[in-house]
Amino acid sequence: LTGRSAPTGLFLTADLLAAPVQAELQRRGLRPGHDVDLICCNNERLLLSALHPRPATIDIHAENIGARAVTQLLWRIANPGEPRQDVLIDPSLV
C-alpha cells in the first residue's frame, strides 16, 4: 500500500474462513494476533479451537435464534390476527 498504513485487522464473515486466512497471512510472513488481528463471526468452536492464536469471534447465538423462531412460528399460528413483532437477539464478542 503505497503512501498508506497497512491494515491492522481483518473482519471475516464466517469462522470457516479463519484457518485459510491465518495460513495465508503466515505464508506472507505476517503473524496473526500480532501483525494483523482477525475477528470472525458465528463462534464455531470446533473451527477455531485448533487455531493459534484463536481469533476473536462474534457469537450470533444461532441456537437461540432457531429456538426463538420456532416459538414465534407457533405463536403466529395460534394468533394469526395479531400485529407483527420484532425480536432482537444481541450478538456477543467472544
N, C-alpha and C positions, 0 to 999 in steps of 0.2 A: 504494500500500500504506500505509494509514493506521497510524501507530504502529510500522511495521516497516521494516527495512532492505530496500532493493531487492535482488534477486538480482544477484550479480556474475558469474554464469556460467550457461550452458545446456548440457545434455548432449543431443545429438541422436542418435537411434538409427541413423541412416544418413547417409553423406556427401551423399547425394542431397538432403537437407533443408537443407544449409548455405547454398546460394545464396539460396533464397527467405527463409530466416530472416535472413540478413545484410541482404537488401534491405528486409525489414520493419523491422528494427532501425534502419537508416539512415532509412527513411521516418518513423520516430518520433523522429528526432534523436539516436539513440544511435550511438556509434562502436564497431563490433565490434573486439575486441582491445584496446580502451581502456576503454570504459564497461562492456562486457559481453564476457566471454570465451566462446568456443564450443569445445566438444570433440565430435567426431562419431566415427563408427565405420565401419570397413571399409577405409580407406586407398585409396580410389578416386582415384588421382592426376589423372585427366582431369577429374573433377568438381571437384577442389579447386585445381588449378593456376591457374585464372583468378581466384580469389578473393584479395582484398587487404584485410586480411591473411589469409593462409592459416590456417585454424583447425587446431588440433591434432586428431589423429585416432588412434583405436585400430586398429592393424592386427591383424585376427584371423587372418591368414595363410590365407586361403581356399584358395589354391593348394596349400599344404602339407596342409590338411585333406582336400582332394579326393584328392591323391596317396596319403595315408595310408589313406584309406577304401578305395581300390582294392586296395592292398597287404593290408589287413586282410581284405577280402572274399575275395581269392584264398587267403589263409592259412586262413580259415574253411572254404572249400570243400574244401581239402586236409586239414583237421583238424577234422572235424565234432564229434568227441567231446571236444575239449579245453575246459577251463573258459573262461569269459568273460574278456576282457581289457579293462581301461580304458586309454585312450590320451589323454593330455593334450597339447595344443599351446598353449603360452603366448602370449597376445597381447603386442603391443609398442606403446608410446606413441610416436607419430611427431609 
